[in-house]
């Protein structure tokens, strides 16, 4: 009884590492992990990248309100601010640990602003205590957000330290912007230290009020580890890309940065793209003009090929563009200049060098350029599998072949090199995310195209049907849908019938029933 009683008295943060201290001790090179990772993600089938949950929901979902929970949290905060006690701190802290803080932070702050019982000085002190001592991320986020209600210059070091971790950058950015007189300079300094969702939040909030910031936006602002597309149009506009590229000459750093921005604008995606950018015609024209001398790498060539493909899009799209600054003469002129650069004889050897490169980014651009130029690199990629048999990106490219002999060769390799017995542990409800599912993802990449190659890869399909990863089973079913049942063999027929009886996922089970009906099983 004494042991249980003492456990109940313990504070939720007792004996656990302070998140602030954990990040501070990493210095300039802050990783993605946090001390509360195992506890925080214990009931979740997936783990988001640092800042990913707040970033994705903030960009792609409406804000929640949760009024009852908001009122309860603010009531506790007000109570604690009037008479600070460890018991009320513990109660508030414990509630915050499991609260959906990100989705209701705006509502919490609104409630704090208008609550008559709030004692501002005590709230500031408590917020700072949470930020410095909390061992749980939700509590830290809550503390940072509260600091944003005050002039918080005295907490600058705390906010900058925590802001270097992508999980907290958004909260630190808002607090800095609301609470510091030199907030834009502080945000700019912080932006140089983050590379994912945190960088997205900071660049979105940066005011381009001086040349140093504008130059940085064009050279380094767009590149991030999530999607460059989120920031491309912001960097182009706020950095002044049109003016920068209108010069006769530009430095290599600006050219590389412009390449990144233009590449992302052409890809499009979750944010504004090339058709939203009002200066696109002039920027593409100037970029191609400059590229006659500066297009030197396969990344630059890849951008040039993307511009070519953009210019060749169907006429329906171009009808709309003609009222947005484009002319047929400009379109033709840019295309002709692109074709001259693309046709240079130097590219073949540079592309083959990139395809063989150990640098993943250079390799990526080499493969992309080879594919767009119709270069056959199948054997080169196949040869690289020997050292990386779980490289699903290689399988993806190799499975694009329409040569059955090549697909048979690849399937033979995969059958001998993928750990099929470790994959075929029986049906489950796994999503197949994380490093431990590398082999499952490689198998999946092969299975999704086997419907086009009847009779090839039976053992791989059988493995897919017995995988705990739902997508593996779906892709195995897809492959069999494309085959005549006479090509299956008894083993696959029995496996499909058996799986349809034990399949734990309703959607997969429905697919199996449809497959049996279509094939007369």
N, C-alpha and C positions, 0 to 999 in steps of 0.2 A: 504493500500500500504506500509505503514511504517513497519508493522509486517512482511509482505512477504519479504521485502527488508532486514530486519534484519536477517531473517532466512537464506537468501542466503549468508549473510556475516559470519554466524557462522561456526566455524571449525567443521569437522566431529567428532572430539574427545571431543568437549566441552560438559561439563555436564555429561560425562560418566566415569565409573570407569576404571582406569588403570589396564590392565590385570596383569602386573608385581606386582603392589601393592596388587591386589586381591589374587594372589598366595602366595606372601610373607607373608601376614597376616594369612594364614592358617598354617604356621609353618611346622612341620615335616609331618603332615597328610594331604596331598593334595588330594582333591576330583577330580571328572571328570568334573564338571561343569565349565563354563566360563561366564563372564558377558555379552558376546555378543551372547549367545546361541539362544535366541529367534529370534534375527535379522538374524543370520547366517543360521539357519535352517528353516526360515519362508517359503521358497519355495520348501523345500525338503520333499518327502513323508516318508523318514526315517532319523533317526539320527544315525550316526556312533558313536561307542565308541571313547573315546579320543585317537587320533592318528591313528584311524582305517583307515580313508580314505587314508592318506599318506602311511601307512604301507601296506595296501592291494595293492594299485596301484604300490607301489615301488617294491613289491615282485612278483606281478602277471601281470603287464601290462607294455608295453613299454612306454618310456618317450616321452612326447609331446614337440614340439618346439615352436609353435605359434610365428613365427619370427616377424611379424608386431607389435604385442602387446609388445613383448620383447623389440624391438627397441624403441618403444614409451616410455616405462617405463624408460629405461636406459637414453634416451635423456632427459627426465624430471629430472632424478637424476643428470645427468651431469650439466644441466642448473642450478639446485638448488645449486650444489656444487661450481659453479663458482660465483654465487651471491645469497646467501641464503636469501629467503624472505618467509613470511608467505603464500603468495598467491601460490607460487610454491610448498611449503610443502603441502598445502591443496589439490592442484590438484593431486599431486603424491599420497597422502594418499587416496583420494577418489577413484582413479583408483585401488589401491591395495586392497581396501575393497572387491571389486567384482571380482578381477582377480583370475584365476586358478593358484595360486602361486606355489603349490606343483608340478604341472606337468611341469612347465617351469623354475624352479629355477636354474637348471644347465645351461640352455641357458642364463638366466639373468646374472649369475655370469661370464660366458664366455664373454658376451658382455661388462660387466663392466670392465673386465681386459684389453680389447683391445680398449676401447673407448678413443679417444685422448683428449676429453674435461673433463674427470673426474679429480677432485681435491681430492686426497686421504684423506687428513686431514679432509676436510669438509664432505666427505662421511662417515668417521668413526664417526664423531660427530653426523651426522644425523642418522646413524644406531643406535647409542647408545640412541638417543632421542626416536626413534621409539620403541626400546626395552623397555625403561623405562616408556614411557608415553602413548603409543598407547592403544586404547580401543577396537581394532578389531584384531582378531587372525592372519589374513593374513598379516597385517602390522607388527605385532610382528615377524612373521616368516621371512619376508623380511629383517627386521632389524638384526635378529640373523644371517641369511645367509651372510649378508654383513660384519658383524663382523668377520666371518670366513676367510675373505680375508686379515686380519691384525693380527699382534701380539696383542692378546687381554687379556693379563693377568689382566689388569686394570678393565676389565669387567667380571672377574671371578665370582663375587658374583651374578651379574645379570644372567649370563648363568646357573649357578648352580640352582638358584631359579626357573627360568623358566623351566629348564630341569626336575625338579621334577614333572611337569605336563606332562602327556603322550602325549598331543597334540603337545608339543614343544621339546620333548626329542631328536627326530631325528635331528632337526635343531641345537640344542645345542651341540649334540655329534659331528656333523661335524665341527661346529665352534671351539669347544674345541680341537679337534684332529688337525685341521689345524693351530690353533693360539696359542697354549700353549706348552712350552717345556716339562712340566711334564704331558702332556695330558693323558697318559695311567692311571696314578694314579688318575687324576681327573675323568676320565670316570668310573673307578672302584668304586670310592666313590659315584658317582651318581647312578650307577647300583644297589646299595643297597637300593635305595629309590623309585624305580619304579617296577611295577609288570605286565604291559601289553605290548603294542606295544613298549613303550619306553625301556623296559628291553630287548626286542628282538633286537632292534637297537644297544643297548650298548654292549650286549654280542657278537654280530656279529663283533664288532669293537675292543673288548678287546684283547690286546696282553698278552698271558699267560707267562709273563716274570719273575714271581716269585712264590714261593710256596703258598703264601697267596692267590693269584688270582686263582691258579690251584685248591687249596682246596675248595675255594668258588664255583668255577664252578661245581665241582662234588657234592657238598652238597646242594647248593642253586641256582645255575645258571640256571637250566633247568625249574624249576617250575614257571609258569606264568599264568596270567588270560586269555590269548588268546588261545594258543595251545602249549603245551609242545613240540610238534613235531617239531616246528620251530628251537628249540635250542638243541635238544637231541644229534645230531651227533657232533655239534660244542663243546658242553660241554664234550662229551666223548673223543674227540680228544685232545682238548686244555687243558682239565683238567688231561689228562693221566689216563683214567679209567682202561686201561689194566694193567698198572703197579700198580695202587692202589689196585685192586682186587686180584693181584697175591700173596699178603701177606697171612700168615696163619690166621691172625685175622684182622678185621677192626672194627672201632668204629660204633656205631649205627647210628650216623648222616651220615656217609659215606654210610652205607648200605641203609638207606632210600633214600638218594640222588641217589645212583646207581639204586635203584628200580624205581624211577621216570624216569631216563634216559632210562633204558632198556624197561620199559613199553611204552614210547613214540616211541622208535626205532621200537618196534614190531608193534605198531599201524600204523606207516608210515603216509603218507599224503602229506602235501605241501612241505616237505623238504626231505633231505636224510634220509633213513631208515636203518633197520638192514642189508639189503643186500648191502648198500653202505658203511657200517662201516667195515673197513678192519680187525679189531680185534674182530669181533663178535664171532667167534667160541671159542676163549680162554676166552673172557669176560663172555659169557653165562656159560661156564664150571665152571669158578671160582665163578660166582655168585651163581650157584646152590650148589656148594660145601660149600660155606659160609652159604647158607640158611638152611643147615641141623640143625644149631643151632640158626640162627637169624630170620628165617621165623616165625613171631609171630602174625602178624595182618592180617586182611582180605585183606588189600592192598597188602601185601607181597604175600599172597595166590593168589590173582588175577594175579600178575605178573607171578607166577609159572604156573598158568593155561594157561596164554598167551604163555609162553615158550612151554608148552606141545602142544598147538594147532599149534604153529609155526613148531615144529618138525614133526607134523603129516600132514603137507601140502602135496599136490600131488607130485608124483615123478618127474614130468616134471620140477617143480621148483627146486627140489633137485639135478637134473642132473647138472644144472648150478652152484649150490653152491659147488659142489664137486671140482670144479676147482678154488675155492676161499678160500681155507684153511680148508674146512670141510672134514671129513672122515665119513664113515658109522659107524665106531667104536665110534667116538666122539659123533655122533648124538644119537646112541643107549645108550651110557653111560649117557649122560645128561638126556635123556628121562626116563631111569630107576631111576635115582636119583630124578627127578621131581615126578614120580609116588609114590615114598616112602613118600615124604613130603606131597603130596596131600592126600594120604591115611590115614594120622594121624587122629585118632578118635576125636581129640580136636576140629576139624573145625566146626562140625555141630552146636554146641552150640554157638561158636564165630560168625558164620554166622547169626544165628537167632537173636543174640544180636544186630548185626550190622543192620540187616533189621529193627529192632524196634527202632534203634537209632534216636535221634533228630538231630544228626550231619549229615548234608547233604552228606559230602564226605564219611563218614563211611557207611552211608546207601547205597550210590551208589555202593561201593565195595561189601557190603553184598549182594545186589540184583544181581550184576554181577556174584559173586561166586555161589550163589544159582542156578542161571540159568544154568551156565556151568556144575554144578554137578547134575543137574536134581532134585533139591529139590523143593518141592511144597510149595511156600510161598504165593499163591494166597489169601487165607483167611487173612493172616497177612496184606498184602497190602490193601485189601478191608477194613479191620477194620480201617486202618489209614485214609481212605478217609473222615470219619466223621468229623475229625478235619481239613482236608485240601481238601475240595470238588473241588477246582480248580487246584489241583496238576496234571498237564498233564503228568508228568513222571510216576505217579502211573497208570493213565489210559493206558498209553503205555504198561506197563508191564502186566496189567490185561487183556488187549485185545489180548494178545498172547495166551490165553487159546483157546483150540478147543472144549471146553465143552459148548454147547448151553445154558444149564441151568445157568452156571456161567455168560455168556455174557448177558442173560436175566436179571439176578440179577443186574449186573453192569449198564445196560441200564435203569432199573427201578430206581436205585439210581441217575443216572445222570439226568433223567427226572424230578426227584423231587428236585434236588439240584443245577442244572445249571440254570441261569436266562434266560430261553428260550425266554421269551417275549422281554427282552432287547437285545437279540441277533438278533431276527427276525424282524429287522427294515426295511427290504427291500434291494434289490440288490444294490451294489455300487462297487467302485473300490478300496476298502481298502486292504492293504497288511496284516493287522492283527498283526503289530508289536507294542511292548510297553505294559506296565502293564495294560492299559485299555482294552486290548484284551485277557486277561487271559482266560476268559470263552470261547471265540471263539476258542482258541487253544486247550482247553480241549475237546470241541465238535469235533474239527477236528481230534483229536487223536482217538476218538471213530468211527467217520464216515469212516475213511480210511480202516477199517477192516470189516465193516458191510456187504460188498458184499458177505462174506462167511457165513452169518447167515440170510438166507432168512426169511422175515417176522418179524424180530426183530429190533426194533428201528425206527418205522415209524415216530413217533413224532420228534425224533432227526433229521431224514433226512429232514422232512418238515421244521424244523428250519434252517437247513443248506441251503436249497434252497432259503430261505428268508433272509440270512445273507448278510451284506454289504461286508464281507470278501470274496474275490475271491476264495481262497483255500477252504473255507467251501462249497461253491457251487460246486466246482469241485469234492470234496470228496463225496458230496451227490449224484451227478451224477454217480460217480464210484460205489457207493453202489447199486444204482438202476440198473446199467448195469449187476450186478451179480444176480439180481432177475428176476423171471418170472413175467411178467406184471400182471398176475392174482393175485399175492401176494401184489400188490401195494395198492389197495383200491382207491375209487373215489377221495379222497382228494389229494393224491399224483399225480394221473393222471392229475387232474385239475391244480395243482401247477406247474407241468412240462410244460403243454401247455401254461399256463399264463406267466411263466418265460421266455419261449422261445420267447415270443412276446415283452417283455419289457427289457430283459437282456442287460445291458450296455457294457459288455465286449465281444469283438468279438470272442475270443477263447472259452469262456464259451458258447456263443451263438451257435457256431459251434458244440460243444459237445452236447448241448441240441438237436439240429437238428438231429444229428447222433443217439442219444438215441431214439428220436421219430420214426425215420425210422426203427431202429432195432426192436422196440417194437410194430410197427404198429399203432402209435398214430397220 
